[in-house]
């Protein structure tokens, strides 16, 4: 793995782009990105978050996510671990992580259920690092066909992590037809998600998260959620739709604004018993590009590449987009 670019700030987040070298020449030149971040005002020794890529691009093609411009395969176990190892050793100089809450999210680029190598990494992490605060996190759309992945994930959680695990399902709206326009692949319906979560959750666990990157005109009806998801087991997380190129192209705008903190939809969810987290983050993260992949697109643009032009021996099919954000090239 070779770091080819980075951008960000120590007190918020740093996003790295790396070229993954492999003995398989076919993988020469593929790019990934990963992030380390803090959560102001908490210091790094209180909370430190790593956000790891799992695929080269993504085959899902969510209508507001830039990761779906291409898909070129899965990262190997070694490639997954190399991101984590780089961030830890770059920060601490050794494999000890003296952080109270140390979260590793497998959610930067790529739907994690499409890469079974993540399961091997999850099984190895406690033996590789001295990190008492480790909390693995899987964020998923729950694609159809991922049942074997989720069954194995359930066993790993029960046998290794017990209560120190965060599972998040990307829902985005309670309107199933509109959900299909946002996430245009076959996926579990609400009943299937609820049935699995009932098995995953044990009293005293972290609640299973239902995430809504809330766009305008995307309804979130409490009565629909209550039909499937008990407030005793599920927590709601509401985030903005970040200003990605694909969101702009598809004219998807965020219902959540950085300048507002009170929303009727959140109050309605709270009124029926849900705990709701409004997660907006630092406005500067939009400029850094750390809050939503895929910042590789900015990198390629700054390299002044055009459609189907090769980078480091590999061709990336690109969409048209505007230049945004400075990069620190290495």
Helices and strands as residue ranges (DSSP letters): E 2-9, E 13-20, G 25-27, E 30-37, E 47-51, E 55-57, G 66-69, E 71-74, H 77-92, E 101-106, G 112-114, H 117-128, E 134-140, H 147-156, I 157-161, E 165-170, H 176-182, H 190-200, E 208-213, H 222-226, E 234-239, H 245-249, H 264-271, E 276-279, H 284-288, H 296-302, E 310-311, E 314-315, E 328-329
